[in-house]
């Protein structure tokens, strides 16, 4: 391993990174989606687990997760750039030491998401495509924002055991607001706070959002109707990849959330 890394370090000193990235490893799923969306798919040589959209992304060699990078596997792909969520991800410091340029992408709002798409456009020589995509996304966002607000009280069940929701500082809470709803736990100052059944009952949610992720939606509906009463609360199940990944598909998730908010109370 040490000999392998030393050889790659020597090689990286001989071949500096070009102005336009030619070989990119996307070490976070949302960045993978951004790069494909702007037409930079041919420059992608590797990804991480959960880099599964679009379909071509499933064919990329996976070199770890967004939390830990297999440095040796990543370096075998000879990347000139790695797009990561944070420099604190295990393995990123070694990649940089070995001559791989590090680009951070961790959007916390629509504006920072748009900025990152434009940044990746400049990085890959796809600036025009990135600007066109951002223009389309901005137009969709403006249309969503212009619709009447429902002010529906929303409980977002991030997870059920232990019970976790989205607090005020979270991106999910902002999505609920952008869609025209009201997060019942917006006053909590933690991004993903633990809550209990009693606190949810007191907050009187009108809509419970359950991400479609490793849980039985019917069971969750039955659980909450036992506590809140049948017919007193509505439910919607949304693919979490559309809400938890700050990439181009976030607008798809936002539109689905808004549709659920605007349904009539008797719609099942």
C-alpha positions, 0 to 999 in steps of 0.5 A: 500500500505504501509503495503504491501511494508513493508511486502515485504521489510521484506521478501526480507531481509529473502530471498536474491537474488541468484547468478542466477536470477530466477524471472526477470521482463523485464522493457524494450521491448528490454531486453525482446527480449534478454532474450527470445533469449538466452533461459531465457524465463522461468525465466521471470515473468513480462514485460511492455507495448510493450513487445510483441515479441516473442509471449510468451511475450504477455502473461506476466503480464505487470507492467507499461511502460519503462517510469513508473513502477507500483511498487506494481504490479511488487512486487506482481510477487516476482522478484529478478531482474529487467532489466531497461533502466535507474535508473531514470525510475519512480519506479525503486528506490523503487524496489531497495529499496524493495530488487530487484536487478537492471540491466541496459540495454540501448545499444547505439551501436552494441558492447554494445548490444552484451555486454548486451546480454552476461551480461544477459546470465551470470545473468540467467545461459544462458552464453553459449546460449548468447555467441552462439547468439552473435557469430551469430549476429557478423557474420551477422553484419560482412557480412553486413559491408563487402558489397559495400557501396551505399552512398545513401543519407537518410532522416529518418522520425522519425515522421512527425508532428512535423517533427523529424529525426535522428541526428548524435549522434543517434543510427539510424544514426549509423544504416544508416552508418552501412548499407552503406548509408549517413544520410543527417542530420548526422552533427546535434548534437542532437539525434532527432532534429526537421527539416522542409521541406525546410531543407530536400529539400536542403539536396536532399535525395535519399531515405526516410525511414518511420517507420511503426508506426501510419501513412499512408505510401501512404500519406507520399509518396504523401506528399514528392513527392509533394515537391521533385518530383515524381521519384526523391526519393525512399521510404521504410517502415520498422517495427520500432521495428526492428530498434528502439529496440537494441535487436537481431532483430536489424540485421533483420532491418539492412538488410532490410535497406541495401536492400532498400539502394541498390535498383536501383533508378527506382525500385518501 
